[in-house]
Amino acid sequence: MAEIAPAELLELFQRAQAQFTDRVDAVEPDQWEDEALPDWTVADLVAHLVSEMLWVPPLLAGEPHAEGRFPEDTTDLLGEDPLTGWETAADPALSAFAEDDALIRTVHLSRGPTPAVDYIEELTADLTVHAWDLARATDGDTDLDPALVTAALVVAERLPDEGVPGLFEPPLDAPATASPQTRLLARYGRRG
């Protein structure tokens, strides 16, 4: 995905945010405490991405990742209305990536300096996979945008074969003939 022009990376990120927003908007009031992933409720999953989006503006401004900068509690991250909480974090993240030189910057993640292009690719993949997680947990639309699946597959292929402890499960086997979405989900340790 590194060969994709900055404007296209930004468009993919915006599409991934919109896809996730649609899934958040579809969550019924009685589904927020349902399990989305092991040890995560639907609310926890959305709060995770709220937190990810809150980090984008300061990281793109050159500030380092620092523990405790943003709330960690799901309720604090989502507020009274989870959709509003999500959109309030997502919009400034998109604006920060849309700045003229944002994608040529380096961000300082907890793992170290990272090109902003890699960062937007990773967030696009995270939003895409978690849109599926959210839809699956809430009996929503699990069909993902094919362009986002293609972009996320490029990121997924960079993941270590043993997974990333605490972040990603080891990949599951998926036949080469499986759909791109099934291969993407398997790469992130999920069965589509």
Secondary structure, 3 states (H helix, E strand, C coil): CCCCCHHHHHHHHHHHHHHHHHHHHCCCHHHCCCEEECCEEHHHHHHHHHHHHHHHHHHHCCCECCCCCCCCCHHHHHCCCHHHHHHHHHHHHHHHHHCCCHHHCEEEECCEEEEHHHHHHHHHHHHHHHHHHHHHHCCCCCCCCHHHHHHHHHHHCCCCCCCECCCECCCCCCCCCCCHHHHHHHHCCCCC
